[in-house]
Amino acid sequence: MRVIALSTLKTFLESDPAYADAREPVMAWCRQVRAADWATPTDVKRGIGTASILKDGRVVFNIAGNKYRIVVWINYPYRVVYVRFIGTVKSRFLLGIFFGAASADAVFPRPFRASYC
């Protein structure tokens, strides 16, 4: 799989020293995704059982012992994973990922969402 918007991950990891514990799990996630070949959401669940499959091709991955979440959109035919968000459980819910907000723009104005692409 190709991973797009790795800068989102880098920005998050460099944004606060408190996120230093996420560096290795994020790198391990990147390696695992790049090595994968997902054609369907079922393939994602088979490869990473803790992934949560959402509507519209979105998938939530739990990393660092469920302390952080990576939300992606997957284009299955082209085998591309777009990183949409990385953050803590609290920030993910604030974005409205599970509450139906179409995008972070609906919840936060642009300057307040540094780790969202």
C-alpha positions as CSV (number, residue, x, y, z in Angstrom):
1,M,0.0,0.0,0.0
2,R,1.1,3.6,-0.6
3,V,0.8,5.9,2.4
4,I,-0.1,9.5,1.6
5,A,0.3,12.4,4.0
6,L,3.1,11.1,6.2
7,S,3.7,14.7,7.0
8,T,0.6,14.5,9.2
9,L,2.2,11.8,11.3
10,K,5.5,13.7,11.4
11,T,3.8,17.0,12.5
12,F,1.9,15.2,15.2
13,L,5.0,13.4,16.6
14,E,7.0,16.7,16.6
15,S,4.2,18.8,18.0
16,D,4.7,17.9,21.7
17,P,7.3,16.0,23.6
18,A,4.5,14.1,25.4
19,Y,3.9,12.2,22.1
20,A,7.4,10.7,22.1
21,D,6.0,7.4,23.2
22,A,4.0,7.2,19.9
23,R,7.1,7.4,17.6
24,E,7.9,3.7,17.5
25,P,4.3,2.4,17.3
26,V,3.6,4.9,14.4
27,M,6.7,3.7,12.6
28,A,5.7,0.1,13.1
29,W,2.2,0.9,11.8
30,C,3.8,2.6,8.7
31,R,5.9,-0.4,8.0
32,Q,3.0,-2.8,8.4
33,V,0.7,-0.8,6.1
34,R,3.4,-0.4,3.4
35,A,3.9,-4.1,3.4
36,A,0.1,-4.8,3.2
37,D,-2.0,-5.4,0.1
38,W,-5.6,-4.5,1.0
39,A,-8.3,-4.9,-1.7
40,T,-11.2,-4.8,0.7
41,P,-12.1,-3.8,4.3
42,T,-12.1,-7.5,5.1
43,D,-8.4,-7.6,4.2
44,V,-7.7,-4.8,6.6
45,K,-9.4,-6.6,9.4
46,R,-7.6,-9.8,8.5
47,G,-4.2,-8.0,8.6
48,I,-4.9,-5.7,11.6
49,G,-7.6,-7.2,13.8
50,T,-8.0,-4.1,16.0
51,A,-8.8,-1.8,13.1
52,S,-12.3,-0.3,13.1
53,I,-13.9,-0.1,9.7
54,L,-16.1,3.0,9.3
55,K,-18.3,4.3,6.5
56,D,-16.9,5.7,3.3
57,G,-13.7,3.8,3.3
58,R,-12.4,5.2,6.6
59,V,-10.5,3.1,9.0
60,V,-9.4,3.8,12.6
61,F,-6.2,2.1,13.8
62,N,-5.4,1.9,17.5
63,I,-1.7,2.4,18.3
64,A,0.5,2.5,21.4
65,G,-1.8,0.4,23.5
66,N,-4.9,2.3,22.4
67,K,-3.5,5.6,23.6
68,Y,-3.5,7.1,20.0
69,R,-5.6,6.7,16.9
70,I,-4.8,7.0,13.3
71,V,-7.8,7.7,11.0
72,V,-7.2,7.0,7.3
73,W,-9.2,6.8,4.1
74,I,-8.4,3.9,1.9
75,N,-8.7,3.9,-1.9
76,Y,-8.8,0.1,-2.3
77,P,-8.7,-0.1,-6.1
78,Y,-5.5,2.0,-6.2
79,R,-4.0,0.6,-3.0
80,V,-3.6,4.0,-1.4
81,V,-3.9,4.9,2.3
82,Y,-4.5,8.6,3.0
83,V,-3.7,9.6,6.6
84,R,-6.5,11.9,7.7
85,F,-5.9,12.3,11.4
86,I,-3.6,11.1,14.2
87,G,-4.3,12.0,17.8
88,T,-5.4,10.9,21.2
89,V,-8.8,9.3,22.0
90,K,-10.1,12.7,23.3
91,S,-9.0,14.7,20.2
92,R,-10.5,12.0,17.9
93,F,-13.9,12.4,19.6
94,L,-13.7,16.1,19.5
95,L,-13.3,15.9,15.7
96,G,-16.6,14.1,15.5
97,I,-15.2,11.1,13.7
98,F,-18.0,8.9,15.2
99,F,-20.6,11.7,15.5
100,G,-21.1,12.3,11.8
101,A,-19.0,15.4,11.1
102,A,-18.1,15.3,7.4
103,S,-14.7,16.8,8.1
104,A,-12.6,18.5,10.8
105,D,-13.6,21.8,9.1
106,A,-17.1,21.2,10.5
107,V,-15.7,21.1,14.0
108,F,-12.6,23.2,14.1
109,P,-11.4,26.2,12.0
110,R,-8.2,25.5,10.0
111,P,-5.6,26.9,12.5
112,F,-6.8,24.6,15.3
113,R,-6.2,21.3,13.6
114,A,-2.5,21.0,13.0
115,S,-2.5,17.2,13.0
116,Y,-5.4,16.9,10.5
117,C,-4.7,16.9,6.8
